[in-house]
Amino acid sequence: MLTTSSLNDQQLTIYSSSYVNSPIIRVVVGTTIDQDEFFVHEDLICPRNEFFRKAMNGQWKESEKRMVPLPEDEAAVFSLYLKLLYVSTWYPLMQHSL
């Protein structure tokens, strides 16, 4: 059982954040040949990203379907972006010379 006493400060902040009860947005990244799906809380991404904020407001197809296609983006890059949003920390991958 998950208890707040078993969480560190950063995990507690994420776990208890207000966005967890917000609607989920489905994000489809890449082309039909190489496509990945991601799911993100609306109240987490929209305040931090003007594109998503506009897509989810108004009478757009994306807003009605709760799905945002990103055919020109790479799944690996979007995955890193989501990690940054959810944990508020980014650890760059270091390339070592041989």
Helices and strands as residue ranges (DSSP letters): G 4-6, H 9-15, G 18-21, E 24-30, E 35-41, H 42-45, G 46-48, H 50-56, H 61-65, E 67-70, H 75-87
